[in-house]
């Protein structure tokens, strides 16, 4: 009988559960623990091993198991949580989480996750750090704007200004690193240049799409929109018909597409025309902008699939 494995990943340790054998054990999250785990699982020969994306802690586990030629899938924690609720599992411990992940693996059988190559992994980590720094930069600028009138203290202002300058420099340095990684890879450089031919798509959007949405150009327009969280879902039941809405997907991709569309409304004739037509038809501005995001992603997906740069004629056909 096929065996499915669930692994609950934390910084210090891993909890492993076998679905069919009903076995649960723990090992340390270090080199020795990972080697022992890979050896143990190789002797079992599981059909699939599933672990949740945990902010980067899962990368070492994925790498160790991939090197051992074991089938691994990294899944969205939200999917597992929803599965647990649907199964009536309300209690939560590391061992119970591992059991739930193993049950999820057996029931849903998600697609295997291929270990990212060196360039992709480096870009992914750099982009994650850049997002963190950008969030902190916005927060520090907001804090500075509140220091007005009698609340204005030179010591605090100097501290904020110094940190803002440091954050700005760090972001610029990471941008240089991102550029260097892309320029050293012929494949990445070609895709980056291709995406940036679209009016409104800058280096930040192109790099985010390359790293966070590697499926770009390999899927149909509906599937790629769903991955990005831009596919509208019906919410109808009985005699009620509710407005369709978007949800889920890859937040970094959706955020960058939003910024690209805000920029594109000033310089991209396809997005301008679509937005103006929807607003004139009485659609809310937010809905019109979301439609533009979906349209832009569809255009980019078709471009990468065909290997052709931006063309107004092709984008409107």
C-alpha positions, 0 to 999 in steps of 0.5 A: 500500500502506498505510504504518504508522509507529512512533515511539520517543520519548525526552526528547531525540529521536524515532526514526521507522520506516516499516514498508513502506518499511523506512526509519528516521530521527531528529529532535529532540524540540523544536518545530522537530523536531516541525513537520518530522516532522508535515510529513514524515508528512503527505506520506506519508499513513500509515494509522496512527502508533503511539508508546508511552506514555513517562511524559508525553514522548509528549504533545507528539508526540501533540499535534503529530501530532493538530494535523496531522490525522494518525492516532495511537495511543498504546499500552502499552509492555508490549504492544509488548515482548510483541510483540517477544518473540513475534517473536523480537526480543531486541536493543534499540536506539532504531532497532530499537525504532522498527522493532518499533513500526512492525511492531506497528502494521501487525500489531495496528492498535490504535485511534486515541488522541484528544488529551485536551481541556485539562481532562482533560490538566490533571487527568491531570497533577495526579493524576500529581503527586499520586501521586508526592507521596503515595508520597514522603509515605509513604516519609518517614513510614516513615523517621521511624518507624525513628528510634527510641532511640539512632538518634534525631537531632534534626537528621534528625527536623527535616528529616523533619518539615519535608519531611512538612509540605511534602508534606502542604501540596503535596498539599492544594494539588493537591487544591484545583486538582483541585477547581477544574478539576472545578467549572469543567466542567459535565460533569466536575462532574456525573460527579464528583457522580454517582460520589460518591453511592456509599458508599465512593467519595470525591473521590480515587476519583471524580477518578481514574476520571474521568481514568484511565478516561474510557471509564466508562459507554460500555462493557459490564461485561466490557470495562470490567473488563478495561480496569481489570485486574479481569477474571479470565483463565483459565490452563488447558492440557492437563489442568491447571486453574489458578486464574484471576487478574487482570493488566494494566490501569490500575494507578491505577484498580485502586489507587483501587478497592482503597481505595474497597472497603476503605472500602466494606466499612464503609459499603456494604451491597452490598460488605459482603454480597458480601465476607461471602458469599465469605469464608463460602464459603471464598474467600480474603480477597484474592479476595473483595476483588478481587470487590468491586472488580469489583462496584463498577466494574460499579455505577459503569459502569452508573450513568454509562451511565444517568446515575442516582445510587447506589441500593441496589435498582439495585445489587443487581438 
